[in-house]
Amino acid sequence: MITFIKIGKTCKELSYEIKLQNDEITKTYRNAYKTQNAKKQRNKHIPDIESKFKNWVSNAQKQKQLCTDKVISLEDFKQWLKDNENWYLKKEGVKNSCTRNSKK
C-alpha cells in the first residue's frame, strides 16, 4: 500500500500522480507534450507554429493510442517521438505513423 501525505494536493491530483507513476505510455507522452509545448512557446516567430503543433499533438495521440492498443511497442512510440521532436522546423510536417516493427 502506498501512503501519500502531500499538503495542498486534492485526492484527484494525487490519483493522477499515482496513475502516471504506473503508466509508462502516458508518462512518456506527457513528458514529450510538455517539451514540445515549450518549443512552441519559444518559437512563436515561426509561421503557422500553432497549426504545426496541433498536427504534432494529433499524430502523437494516434501513436500513443497505437502503443496503448499494443499495435506498436513502447520503444517504437519513443522512437516516433524522437523522430518528430523537431516538427516545427519541418516543411513537410509530422510523420503520420510509425512503420517500424508495427504488427498488422
Buried (B, 14 or more C-beta within 10 A) or exposed (E): EEEEEEEEEEEEEBEEEEEEEEEEBBEBBEEBBEEBEEBBEEEEEBEEBEEBBEBBBEBBEBBBBBBBEEBBBEEBBBBBBEEBBEBBEEEEEBBEEBEEEEEE
